[in-house]
Amino acid sequence: MPSISLMRRAVPLAAQLLGISPLCLAMERALRPASLRAVIYHSVPQKSSIQFENQLRYYSRHYSSVTLSDLERLLNEGQWRKPKPGLLLTFDDGLRSHSEVAAPLLEKYGFCGWFFVPTEFVDTPTPLQRAAAKKQNILLDEDSPGDRVAMTWDQACKLAENHVVGGHTATHVRLSQNLTAEELKREIPAAKNYLESRLGKTVDTFAWVGGEEWSYSRSAAAAIRDAGFRFSFMTNSTRINRHTPPLQMDRCRVEPHWPLSMVRWQLSGLMDVAYCAKRNRVHRLTQ
Ligand SMILES: [Zn+2]
């Protein structure tokens, strides 16, 4: 698994030992009950399953699962009716490990997963998937047996029965201002229609690709809205409440092999401050 640099571990660990992250988490839970936090995972390889399960055990003690109707109720009515704060767990890139490693553990701990699928990656023939992933900047499951790293359409349909499956473009392209109208059409409305035909159900949710400031654009935001997506996720770390525009919901990054001190750091809200200026610029651009 990828190693974590000493610096990246040290700050969250110090915040944990000094009681800063736990205090911020407790304040968030106490002061803002009608809000939730969304996190973004990518690959969940088998070799990280013990640590990932440890994270889920922690989540199940402190947070409640978030379904599509829970999210709608929060955004529309400002209501959160579950006993613990909501934690919305998202998984980008349509990976095999999402179906085979993450989903069974999510179900064991009672969490709904939100899976965002780039359609042409799932359609890529198995022998070509590793090369396609590399070309499309998709992080691979390094320990997958054989060559298949994307989930199959059967697996995506199965996930859609108990979880949420959403759009993530066709070719996992950053939706920058450089895309032509034709490219936007292929990546957003056409990919949505195709995903709906494969799943046999409406797809309401979308996740932007990348997260760099240049990977957002006004034209793509309009295409997402015009395609009929009702919810979309970005990556600029802040909480979601009734004042959050449904097409501008932000997530914070968590990796399955991270220790709990790093997870608590991400969930504590301390990183929201660091993202504030970028978040405001992205939201202005995409409103
Ligand atoms: Zn992605």
Residues whose N, C-alpha, C, O or C-beta is under 5 A from the ligand:
A	BS01	ZN	D92 D93 V209 G210
